[in-house]
Amino acid sequence: MTPWEAAAILVAGAGAGGINAVVGSGSLITFPTLVALGYPPVVANVSNNIGLVPGSITGTWGYRRELAGRSGLLLRLGSASLVGAVMGALLLLWLPEKAFRMIVPALIAIALVLVVVQPKLNRWVAKRRKTEAAHGGALLWGLVCLAGVYGGYFGAAQGILLISLLGIFLADDMQTVNGLKNGLSGIVNAAAAVIFIAIAEVDWWAVLLIGIGATLGGYLGASVGRKLPTWALRGVIVCVGLTAIAKLLLG
């Protein structure tokens, strides 16, 4: 690895950590960077997933004030993310990558639509909220589990999926939802990382560089994201999501 390549991976990790803390899709910076530098796609995906775990931790820590009193909800939904992440990571190792990635642009597009129409959908699910308390019910648990499958398999834009789901089914504001998203994404990445370390081929230099960059980027990203008004955060989500779709379709 040349110094230039190391610097490119480090900068990509910082950018990914910051974007993941604010909205998600940071993998669409680091994963293409590793592939462009000659890493095999599966090795790039695995190494990227492991490297972004520290950024998820600092991103969640940055939203600790918004998450005050929501530890029970995070644990409940975290169990769904854990189950889904294990399934997704095993799918990555057992099935052809192309088969799953074909539907990723469609998943992101659906998530963006949900984010945009979320205020109207919130009114539609108001009755469900009253009857299923503050945790979103079994339906949200199952949907978060499916998002975990997606995150364990590829991971890019899982934050957008989670924000759209949590925003619809929970009565919390967008900043609290974003903090919950960071925590759930971290659980997915960490669970998948354990499986990848045990089974898959990992490039540890790439992991180290992404991890250092993502740790700093995650904390700084959370500091910025917490100060954004709701409309601005929603706009960032849409812009990043559209960029993700373009990269997946054209790249």
DRENZAVO-65996 format. One record per residue (C-alpha): residue number from 0; residue in three letters; y, x, z. Coordinates in pm, whole numbers, plus 50000, padded with zeros to 5 digits. Layout:
<rs>
R,nr,rest,c2,c1,c3
R,NUM,ALA,Y,X,Z
...
</rs>
This chain:
<rs>
R,nr,rest,c2,c1,c3
R,0,MET,50000,50000,50000
R,1,THR,50336,50145,49897
R,2,PRO,50649,50124,50116
R,3,TRP,50798,49881,49864
R,4,GLU,50495,49652,49886
R,5,ALA,50500,49667,50266
R,6,ALA,50870,49576,50270
R,7,ALA,50811,49286,50030
R,8,ILE,50535,49143,50251
R,9,LEU,50747,49187,50566
R,10,VAL,51046,49008,50414
R,11,ALA,50821,48731,50278
R,12,GLY,50673,48686,50625
R,13,ALA,51019,48651,50780
R,14,GLY,51120,48394,50520
R,15,ALA,50796,48200,50567
R,16,GLY,50830,48197,50945
R,17,GLY,51185,48062,50921
R,18,ILE,51101,47791,50670
R,19,ASN,50790,47686,50865
R,20,ALA,50999,47642,51180
R,21,VAL,51251,47420,51000
R,22,VAL,51022,47215,50775
R,23,GLY,50704,47389,50650
R,24,SER,50586,47532,50317
R,25,GLY,50643,47892,50422
R,26,SER,50306,47980,50270
R,27,LEU,50462,47919,49931
R,28,ILE,50656,48241,49990
R,29,THR,50390,48466,50140
R,30,PHE,50084,48349,49945
R,31,PRO,50236,48403,49598
R,32,THR,50378,48737,49716
R,33,LEU,50033,48863,49814
R,34,VAL,49879,48738,49489
R,35,ALA,50158,48902,49287
R,36,LEU,50083,49231,49464
R,37,GLY,49722,49214,49351
R,38,TYR,49541,49054,49645
R,39,PRO,49248,48826,49551
R,40,PRO,49352,48461,49605
R,41,VAL,49108,48383,49887
R,42,VAL,49185,48710,50068
R,43,ALA,49556,48637,50026
R,44,ASN,49515,48284,50160
R,45,VAL,49310,48397,50460
R,46,SER,49534,48692,50548
R,47,ASN,49844,48476,50507
R,48,ASN,49707,48209,50740
R,49,ILE,49629,48458,51016
R,50,GLY,49961,48638,50977
R,51,LEU,50166,48320,51016
R,52,VAL,50014,48227,51354
R,53,PRO,50274,48424,51560
R,54,GLY,50554,48253,51368
R,55,SER,50410,47913,51460
R,56,ILE,50417,48013,51826
R,57,THR,50780,48129,51823
R,58,GLY,50879,47827,51614
R,59,THR,50728,47592,51873
R,60,TRP,50886,47784,52159
R,61,GLY,51224,47747,51992
R,62,TYR,51186,47366,52017
R,63,ARG,51071,47368,52380
R,64,ARG,51367,47158,52499
R,65,GLU,51293,46887,52241
R,66,LEU,50925,46890,52346
R,67,ALA,50995,46844,52717
R,68,GLY,50779,46558,52844
R,69,ARG,50575,46542,52522
R,70,SER,50293,46779,52622
R,71,GLY,50045,46491,52654
R,72,LEU,50121,46372,52302
R,73,LEU,50096,46727,52169
R,74,LEU,49755,46771,52331
R,75,ARG,49631,46436,52199
R,76,LEU,49737,46500,51842
R,77,GLY,49649,46867,51877
R,78,SER,49285,46771,51917
R,79,ALA,49305,46599,51578
R,80,SER,49465,46907,51424
R,81,LEU,49193,47126,51573
R,82,VAL,48908,46918,51432
R,83,GLY,49072,46897,51092
R,84,ALA,49155,47268,51080
R,85,VAL,48794,47369,51143
R,86,MET,48677,47140,50864
R,87,GLY,48942,47268,50623
R,88,ALA,48873,47634,50695
R,89,LEU,48502,47584,50633
R,90,LEU,48580,47402,50308
R,91,LEU,48786,47699,50193
R,92,LEU,48490,47929,50245
R,93,TRP,48227,47692,50102
R,94,LEU,48396,47518,49807
R,95,PRO,48581,47641,49496
R,96,GLU,48953,47675,49571
R,97,LYS,49053,47516,49241
R,98,ALA,48887,47185,49327
R,99,PHE,49113,47120,49625
R,100,ARG,49437,47273,49499
R,101,MET,49442,47031,49205
R,102,ILE,49548,46748,49436
R,103,VAL,49799,46948,49644
R,104,PRO,50107,46861,49429
R,105,ALA,50020,46492,49459
R,106,LEU,49986,46520,49837
R,107,ILE,50324,46688,49868
R,108,ALA,50489,46430,49641
R,109,ILE,50352,46146,49854
R,110,ALA,50478,46318,50167
R,111,LEU,50827,46355,50021
R,112,VAL,50838,45987,49934
R,113,LEU,50739,45906,50291
R,114,VAL,51017,46128,50428
R,115,VAL,51280,45960,50208
R,116,VAL,51175,45603,50289
R,117,GLN,51095,45680,50653
R,118,PRO,51382,45470,50802
R,119,LYS,51256,45155,50630
R,120,LEU,50896,45235,50718
R,121,ASN,50999,45286,51080
R,122,ARG,51109,44923,51097
R,123,TRP,50786,44813,50930
R,124,VAL,50576,44984,51197
R,125,ALA,50797,44879,51489
R,126,LYS,50543,44622,51607
R,127,ARG,50262,44881,51595
R,128,ARG,50466,45116,51808
R,129,LYS,50509,44847,52075
R,130,THR,50137,44777,52090
R,131,GLU,50007,45134,52057
R,132,ALA,50249,45303,52298
R,133,ALA,50405,45641,52234
R,134,HIS,50111,45824,52078
R,135,GLY,50087,45646,51743
R,136,GLY,49739,45501,51793
R,137,ALA,49406,45589,51637
R,138,LEU,49544,45569,51284
R,139,LEU,49794,45850,51345
R,140,TRP,49521,46060,51509
R,141,GLY,49303,46022,51201
R,142,LEU,49587,46099,50961
R,143,VAL,49685,46410,51160
R,144,CYS,49320,46516,51142
R,145,LEU,49329,46484,50761
R,146,ALA,49651,46686,50754
R,147,GLY,49463,46946,50958
R,148,VAL,49188,46958,50695
R,149,TYR,49453,47024,50432
R,150,GLY,49625,47284,50651
R,151,GLY,49303,47466,50730
R,152,TYR,49216,47483,50362
R,153,PHE,49546,47593,50206
R,154,GLY,49830,47523,50447
R,155,ALA,50136,47515,50222
R,156,ALA,50352,47209,50294
R,157,GLN,50135,47087,50580
R,158,GLY,50460,47069,50776
R,159,ILE,50600,46816,50530
R,160,LEU,50288,46602,50563
R,161,LEU,50306,46617,50942
R,162,ILE,50678,46536,50958
R,163,SER,50633,46231,50738
R,164,LEU,50340,46102,50945
R,165,LEU,50495,46170,51285
R,166,GLY,50831,46031,51178
R,167,ILE,50675,45701,51072
R,168,PHE,50444,45640,51368
R,169,LEU,50647,45784,51656
R,170,ALA,50973,45663,51805
R,171,ASP,51102,46017,51862
R,172,ASP,51405,46159,51682
R,173,MET,51368,46404,51394
R,174,GLN,51424,46714,51607
R,175,THR,51145,46620,51849
R,176,VAL,50923,46536,51552
R,177,ASN,50999,46878,51406
R,178,GLY,50900,47044,51731
R,179,LEU,50574,46850,51739
R,180,LYS,50514,46951,51379
R,181,ASN,50552,47317,51470
R,182,GLY,50303,47285,51753
R,183,LEU,50044,47101,51543
R,184,SER,50084,47345,51253
R,185,GLY,50033,47630,51498
R,186,ILE,49710,47477,51623
R,187,VAL,49585,47437,51267
R,188,ASN,49672,47795,51173
R,189,ALA,49524,47939,51492
R,190,ALA,49197,47744,51464
R,191,ALA,49153,47838,51099
R,192,ALA,49240,48200,51183
R,193,VAL,48954,48222,51433
R,194,ILE,48706,48110,51168
R,195,PHE,48852,48338,50903
R,196,ILE,48838,48641,51134
R,197,ALA,48474,48570,51211
R,198,ILE,48355,48495,50856
R,199,ALA,48603,48581,50581
R,200,GLU,48739,48903,50433
R,201,VAL,49078,48986,50588
R,202,ASP,49340,49243,50490
R,203,TRP,49475,49344,50830
R,204,TRP,49776,49537,50698
R,205,ALA,49896,49221,50526
R,206,VAL,49829,49023,50845
R,207,LEU,50030,49269,51053
R,208,LEU,50332,49272,50822
R,209,ILE,50338,48894,50778
R,210,GLY,50292,48849,51153
R,211,ILE,50589,49072,51240
R,212,GLY,50813,48900,50987
R,213,ALA,50697,48549,51076
R,214,THR,50750,48607,51450
R,215,LEU,51116,48692,51397
R,216,GLY,51166,48431,51124
R,217,GLY,51002,48157,51331
R,218,TYR,51236,48206,51624
R,219,LEU,51548,48231,51409
R,220,GLY,51437,47935,51198
R,221,ALA,51394,47720,51506
R,222,SER,51742,47816,51627
R,223,VAL,51890,47704,51295
R,224,GLY,51673,47394,51255
R,225,ARG,51762,47257,51599
R,226,LYS,52129,47248,51501
R,227,LEU,52083,47059,51174
R,228,PRO,52183,46689,51166
R,229,THR,51906,46447,51073
R,230,TRP,52032,46388,50718
R,231,ALA,52053,46763,50654
R,232,LEU,51704,46825,50790
R,233,ARG,51571,46547,50569
R,234,GLY,51748,46704,50271
R,235,VAL,51595,47044,50345
R,236,ILE,51252,46882,50360
R,237,VAL,51295,46724,50018
R,238,CYS,51431,47042,49856
R,239,VAL,51154,47261,49993
R,240,GLY,50893,47004,49896
R,241,LEU,51016,46982,49538
R,242,THR,51017,47361,49517
R,243,ALA,50660,47363,49647
R,244,ILE,50547,47119,49379
R,245,ALA,50717,47323,49106
R,246,LYS,50554,47645,49222
R,247,LEU,50210,47489,49244
R,248,LEU,50235,47328,48900
R,249,LEU,50401,47618,48720
R,250,GLY,50270,47914,48912
</rs>
